[in-house]
């Protein structure tokens, strides 16, 4: 799921442990209960369930007052905490840790993301010019091989298809799906096609400019200046930047490994096909991933009001 390439810096989905799970949108709208749900502020959070025999903590769901309806709005009348505990633990009754996901209003999400990626791209070009890193990023971006770029995207698309179709079967994929449905898609869905295109282009160009256009040749040059053999330096830089890329996209432990692999693929493509082709692959994949995710993981009860549409 390469969609986090454009949303991870802003979604700020944080898991306290790899076993944390979100309250799913499929919960009934009303459940009789002794527990209460409070709504306020700008963050959705779920307090961990308590062991049997102790008093149960409250479950808090907060959404910004100006936000569009979200998947947890139906819980406002107070769900039964036993039902909630069973839902988040898939019926095993075990205690789970806290998972917090912050929703960003759609237009703020789009503007902040585009500004972030523009700063990443421009900053990389300025730094490369100042430090004498070659080749020039802007010049390298102009050389694009669409055929090769499309072929390089096939492994990513295969992994996307697996993740979407197997999310109910594997817990680590279900965790990613739940984070996207609660923490990302409410900010993404209302943006429509123009917003998805802007985010995909920003991620593809901005991230490739930094990771492959600036960071890889800069680190490679530094190692070479210290006498490290060329092939060893290239391999070390490719591995290090791939791990760095994965760490910045690590919304879950499993996603870290996937993003590290994606970063490795983009790095190999950069070394073999050039920066422009790697940026094309990254942009195209993100655009397709956003689209398939929005179709495959719809947000129930969520009105997809597009900010770009005429009223």
C-alpha positions in Angstrom: 0.0 0.0 0.0 2.1 2.8 -1.2 -0.6 5.3 -0.4 1.2 6.2 2.8 3.9 7.8 0.7 1.6 10.8 0.6 -0.2 10.6 3.9 2.1 9.2 6.6 3.7 12.5 7.6 0.2 14.0 8.3 -2.0 11.1 9.3 0.2 10.4 12.3 -1.4 7.0 13.0 0.4 5.8 16.1 0.2 2.2 17.5 1.4 1.6 21.0 2.0 -2.1 20.2 1.8 -4.3 17.1 -1.3 -6.0 18.6 -3.4 -2.7 18.7 -6.6 -2.7 16.6 -9.1 -0.1 15.8 -12.9 -0.1 16.6 -14.3 -1.1 13.2 -16.9 0.9 11.4 -19.1 -2.1 11.2 -20.2 -1.8 14.8 -23.9 -1.2 15.3 -25.1 2.4 15.4 -26.6 1.9 18.9 -25.8 -0.6 21.6 -27.3 -0.5 25.1 -24.5 0.1 27.6 -23.3 1.4 30.9 -20.4 3.0 29.1 -20.4 6.5 27.5 -18.7 7.9 24.4 -17.6 11.5 24.5 -17.2 13.6 21.3 -15.0 16.7 21.2 -11.6 18.0 19.9 -9.7 16.8 16.8 -8.6 13.2 17.5 -10.1 9.8 17.5 -8.8 7.6 20.3 -9.7 4.3 21.8 -8.7 3.4 25.4 -7.4 -0.1 26.0 -9.7 -2.6 27.5 -9.3 -3.5 31.1 -8.8 -7.0 32.6 -11.9 -8.8 33.8 -12.9 -7.9 37.4 -11.8 -4.3 37.1 -13.9 -1.2 36.3 -14.0 -0.6 32.6 -12.5 2.6 31.3 -14.4 4.9 29.0 -14.1 4.7 25.2 -13.6 8.2 23.8 -14.2 9.2 20.2 -13.4 12.7 19.3 -13.8 14.4 15.9 -13.4 18.0 14.9 -16.6 19.9 15.0 -16.3 21.0 11.4 -15.3 17.5 10.1 -17.5 15.6 7.7 -19.3 12.5 9.2 -16.9 9.8 10.0 -17.1 6.0 10.5 -17.4 6.2 14.3 -20.2 8.8 14.4 -22.8 6.1 15.0 -21.2 5.3 18.4 -22.2 8.6 19.9 -25.1 7.1 21.9 -22.8 4.8 23.9 -21.8 1.3 22.9 -21.6 -1.6 25.3 -18.0 -2.0 26.3 -18.2 -5.8 26.2 -19.2 -5.6 22.6 -16.5 -3.1 21.8 -13.9 -5.2 23.5 -15.0 -8.3 21.5 -15.0 -6.2 18.3 -11.5 -4.8 18.7 -10.1 -8.2 19.8 -11.9 -10.3 17.2 -13.7 -12.1 20.0 -10.6 -13.4 21.9 -11.3 -11.3 25.0 -7.6 -10.3 25.4 -6.5 -6.9 26.5 -5.2 -4.6 23.8 -3.1 -1.4 23.9 -4.0 2.1 22.8 -4.1 3.1 19.2 -4.7 6.8 18.3 -5.4 8.1 14.8 -5.7 11.8 14.1 -8.0 13.0 11.3 -7.0 16.1 9.3 -9.7 18.1 7.5 -9.5 17.2 3.8 -8.4 20.6 2.4 -5.9 21.1 5.2 -4.6 17.6 4.5 -4.2 18.4 0.8 -2.6 21.8 1.3 -0.2 20.6 4.0 0.8 17.5 2.0 1.4 19.4 -1.2 3.4 22.1 0.7 5.5 19.4 2.4 6.3 17.7 -0.9 7.1 21.0 -2.7 9.4 21.9 0.2 11.0 18.4 -0.1 11.6 18.8 -3.8 12.8 22.4 -3.8 15.0 21.8 -0.8 16.6 18.8 -2.4 17.4 20.9 -5.5 18.8 23.7 -3.5 20.9 21.4 -1.3 22.2 19.5 -4.3 23.2 22.7 -6.1 24.9 24.0 -3.0 26.8 20.8 -2.2 27.7 20.1 -5.8 25.7 16.8 -6.1 25.4 15.5 -9.6 23.4 14.9 -11.7 21.2 17.9 -11.4 17.8 16.9 -10.0 15.7 19.0 -12.4 17.6 17.8 -15.4 17.4 14.2 -14.3 13.6 14.5 -13.8 13.1 15.4 -17.5 14.3 12.0 -18.7 11.3 9.6 -18.4 10.9 6.1 -19.9 7.2 5.4 -19.5 7.4 1.8 -20.7 10.1 0.9 -18.3 8.5 2.8 -15.5 5.3 0.9 -16.0 7.1 -2.4 -15.8 8.8 -1.4 -12.6 5.4 -0.8 -11.0 4.2 -4.4 -11.5 5.7 -5.8 -8.3 4.1 -2.9 -6.3 0.7 -3.4 -7.9 0.9 -7.2 -7.2 1.6 -6.4 -3.5 -1.3 -4.0 -3.5 -3.7 -6.6 -4.9 -2.6 -9.1 -2.3 -3.0 -6.6 0.6 -6.5 -5.6 -0.5 -7.8 -9.1 -1.2 -6.2 -10.7 1.9 -6.9 -8.0 4.6 -9.6 -10.1 6.2 -7.3 -13.1 6.4 -4.1 -11.7 7.8 -4.1 -9.6 11.0 -1.2 -7.4 9.9 -3.0 -6.4 6.7 -6.2 -5.9 8.6 -4.4 -3.5 10.9 -3.2 -1.4 8.0 -6.7 -1.4 6.5 -8.3 -0.2 9.8 -5.8 2.6 10.1 -6.4 3.7 6.6 -10.2 3.6 7.0 -10.3 5.5 10.2 -7.2 7.8 10.0 -6.6 8.4 6.2 -9.6 7.8 4.0 -11.8 10.4 5.8 -9.3 13.0 4.8 -8.6 11.6 1.3 -12.1 10.5 0.0 -13.6 14.0 -0.2 -10.7 15.3 -2.3 -11.8 13.4 -5.4 -9.7 12.9 -8.6 -7.9 16.3 -8.5 -6.8 15.9 -4.9 -5.7 12.3 -5.5 -3.7 13.4 -8.6 -2.1 16.2 -6.7 -1.1 14.0 -3.7 0.3 11.3 -6.0 2.4 13.8 -8.1 3.7 15.5 -4.9 4.8 12.2 -3.4 6.2 10.8 -6.6 8.3 13.9 -7.4 9.0 15.2 -4.0 10.1 12.0 -2.3 12.1 10.8 -5.3 13.9 14.1 -5.5 15.0 13.8 -1.9 15.7 10.1 -1.5 17.0 9.2 -4.9 17.9 12.6 -6.5 19.8 14.0 -3.5 20.3 11.6 -0.7 21.6 8.6 -2.7 24.2 10.4 -4.8 25.3 12.6 -1.9 25.9 9.6 0.4 27.5 7.7 -2.4 29.9 10.6 -3.0 30.8 10.9 0.7 31.6 7.2 0.9 33.7 7.3 -2.3 35.6 10.3 -0.9 36.6 8.1 2.1 38.0 5.4 -0.2 35.0 3.0 -0.1 34.9 0.9 -3.3 32.2 2.0 -5.7 30.1 -1.1 -5.7 30.2 -1.5 -1.9 29.3 2.2 -1.5 26.3 1.9 -3.9 25.0 -1.2 -2.1 25.4 0.4 1.3 23.7 3.6 0.2 20.8 1.7 -1.5 20.2 -0.4 1.7 20.5 2.6 4.1 18.2 4.9 2.1 15.6 2.1 1.6 15.5 1.5 5.4 15.2 5.3 6.0 12.4 5.4 3.4 10.6 2.6 5.2 11.0 4.2 8.6 9.4 7.4 7.5 6.3 5.4 6.2 6.1 3.0 9.2 2.4 3.4 10.2 2.7 -0.3 11.4 5.6 -2.7 11.8 4.5 -4.7 8.8 4.1 -1.5 6.7 7.7 -0.6 7.6 8.9 -3.8 5.9 6.7 -3.2 2.8 7.8 0.4 2.5 11.5 -0.6 2.9 11.0 -3.0 0.0 9.3 -0.3 -2.1 12.2 2.1 -1.3 14.7 -0.6 -2.4 12.8 -1.1 -5.7 12.7 2.7 -6.4 16.4 2.9 -5.6 17.2 0.1 -8.1 15.0 1.7 -10.7 16.9 5.0 -10.2 20.2 3.3 -10.6 19.1 1.5 -13.8 16.6 3.9 -15.4 17.2 7.3 -13.9 15.5 9.7 -11.6 12.6 10.7 -13.9 11.5 7.1 -14.5 11.6 6.3 -10.8 9.5 9.4 -10.1 7.0 8.3 -12.8 6.7 4.9 -11.3 6.2 6.3 -7.8 3.5 8.8 -9.0 1.6 6.2 -11.1 1.6 3.6 -8.3 0.4 6.0 -5.7 -2.4 7.2 -7.9 -3.5 3.7 -8.7 -3.2 2.6 -5.0 -5.3 5.5 -3.8 -8.0 4.7 -6.3 -8.1 1.0 -5.6 -8.1 1.5 -1.8 -11.0 4.0 -2.0 -13.0 1.5 -4.0 -12.0 -1.6 -2.0 -12.2 -0.1 1.5 -15.2 2.2 1.4 -16.1 4.2 4.4 -19.7 3.2 5.4 -22.0 6.1 6.1 -19.5 8.7 4.9 -20.7 11.4 2.5 -18.0 12.0 0.0 -18.5 15.7 -0.6 -15.8 16.8 -3.0 -14.2 20.2 -2.1 -13.5 20.8 -5.8 -17.0 20.3 -7.0 -19.3 23.3 -7.7 -22.0 23.8 -5.2 
